[in-house]
Amino acid sequence: MTTQQTEPHGGELVGTRPRTEVEEAFRELEAVAAAPTGQTQLSRGAMTGYLWALGRGDAAPVTGATDQGTPDLSVLTAEADAATVQLEDATQRTIPRDYIQGVHAALAWICGHSDRRP
């Protein structure tokens, strides 16, 4: 985890996204997940990915790596890559597939690898 990145207008970035946008994405998903049938392994994984990317998680959601602060883009990308490896190779998977898919979707969006926000 390294220094915080800033966007051109001076706001803090989480990966390639403004922090406020990542916070909003988390809140919206959290509201959907609060419904009786809204929380799934997929949504739980995405919320965990968001929280970790925002620097609020104890450990990385897939690798379990621990560090202090908000992860920088290279650390976020490495965790998204670790999720990809587990998704592609069931023998490497130690976490439910849908949960990993949620983590991957959130981190891919945060890193700018996808325009699809979970």
C-alpha positions as CSV (number, residue, x, y, z in Angstrom):
1,M,0.0,0.0,0.0
2,T,1.4,3.3,-1.0
3,T,0.6,7.0,-1.2
4,Q,-2.8,8.1,-2.2
5,Q,-3.5,8.9,-5.8
6,T,-5.4,12.0,-6.8
7,E,-7.6,12.8,-9.8
8,P,-7.0,15.8,-12.0
9,H,-9.4,18.0,-10.0
10,G,-7.7,17.2,-6.7
11,G,-10.0,14.5,-5.4
12,E,-8.6,11.2,-4.0
13,L,-8.7,8.2,-6.3
14,V,-9.3,4.6,-5.4
15,G,-7.7,2.7,-8.3
16,T,-8.8,4.8,-11.3
17,R,-12.1,5.9,-9.8
18,P,-12.9,9.0,-7.6
19,R,-13.2,7.9,-4.0
20,T,-16.7,9.4,-3.9
21,E,-17.8,7.2,-6.8
22,V,-16.5,4.1,-5.1
23,E,-18.2,5.1,-1.9
24,E,-21.5,5.6,-3.8
25,A,-21.2,2.2,-5.5
26,F,-20.7,0.5,-2.1
27,R,-23.7,2.3,-0.6
28,E,-26.0,1.5,-3.5
29,L,-25.0,-2.2,-3.4
30,E,-25.3,-2.3,0.4
31,A,-28.9,-0.9,0.1
32,V,-29.8,-3.6,-2.4
33,A,-28.2,-6.3,-0.3
34,A,-30.2,-5.2,2.8
35,A,-33.3,-6.6,1.2
36,P,-34.3,-10.1,2.4
37,T,-33.3,-11.7,-0.9
38,G,-30.8,-9.1,-2.0
39,Q,-27.6,-10.4,-0.4
40,T,-25.9,-13.1,-2.4
41,Q,-22.4,-14.5,-2.5
42,L,-21.9,-12.2,-5.6
43,S,-23.0,-9.0,-3.8
44,R,-21.2,-10.0,-0.6
45,G,-18.0,-10.4,-2.6
46,A,-18.4,-7.1,-4.4
47,M,-19.1,-5.3,-1.1
48,T,-16.0,-6.9,0.4
49,G,-14.0,-5.8,-2.6
50,Y,-15.2,-2.2,-2.3
51,L,-14.5,-2.0,1.4
52,W,-11.0,-3.4,1.0
53,A,-10.3,-1.0,-1.9
54,L,-11.4,1.9,0.3
55,G,-8.9,0.8,3.0
56,R,-11.5,-0.5,5.4
57,G,-10.8,-4.2,5.2
58,D,-8.4,-6.2,7.5
59,A,-7.1,-8.4,4.7
60,A,-7.3,-8.6,0.9
61,P,-10.5,-10.5,0.0
62,V,-8.9,-13.2,-2.2
63,T,-5.2,-13.5,-1.2
64,G,-5.7,-12.6,2.5
65,A,-2.7,-10.3,2.3
66,T,-2.6,-7.7,5.1
67,D,-1.3,-4.2,5.1
68,Q,-2.3,-0.8,6.4
69,G,-4.2,1.9,4.5
70,T,-5.8,2.1,1.1
71,P,-4.3,-0.2,-1.5
72,D,-2.8,1.5,-4.6
73,L,-3.6,0.6,-8.2
74,S,-0.9,-2.0,-8.5
75,V,-2.1,-3.8,-5.3
76,L,-5.7,-3.6,-6.4
77,T,-4.8,-5.0,-9.8
78,A,-2.8,-7.8,-8.3
79,E,-5.8,-8.8,-6.2
80,A,-8.1,-8.7,-9.2
81,D,-5.6,-10.9,-11.0
82,A,-5.6,-13.4,-8.1
83,A,-9.4,-13.5,-8.4
84,T,-9.1,-14.3,-12.1
85,V,-6.7,-17.1,-11.3
86,Q,-9.2,-18.7,-8.9
87,L,-12.1,-18.2,-11.2
88,E,-10.2,-19.9,-14.1
89,D,-8.8,-22.8,-12.0
90,A,-11.2,-24.6,-9.7
91,T,-8.3,-26.4,-8.0
92,Q,-6.9,-23.1,-6.8
93,R,-10.3,-22.0,-5.5
94,T,-10.7,-21.8,-1.7
95,I,-13.6,-19.3,-1.7
96,P,-17.1,-19.8,-3.3
97,R,-17.0,-18.9,-7.0
98,D,-19.8,-16.3,-6.9
99,Y,-18.1,-14.5,-4.0
100,I,-14.8,-14.4,-6.0
101,Q,-16.8,-13.2,-9.1
102,G,-18.2,-10.3,-7.0
103,V,-14.7,-9.4,-5.7
104,H,-13.4,-9.5,-9.2
105,A,-16.2,-7.4,-10.7
106,A,-15.7,-4.7,-8.1
107,L,-12.0,-4.6,-8.4
108,A,-12.1,-4.7,-12.2
109,W,-14.4,-1.7,-12.2
110,I,-12.3,0.2,-9.6
111,C,-9.1,-0.5,-11.7
112,G,-10.7,0.7,-14.9
113,H,-10.6,-2.8,-16.5
114,S,-14.4,-2.7,-16.8
115,D,-17.1,0.0,-17.2
116,R,-19.6,-2.3,-15.6
117,R,-20.1,-1.4,-11.9
118,P,-21.4,-4.3,-9.8
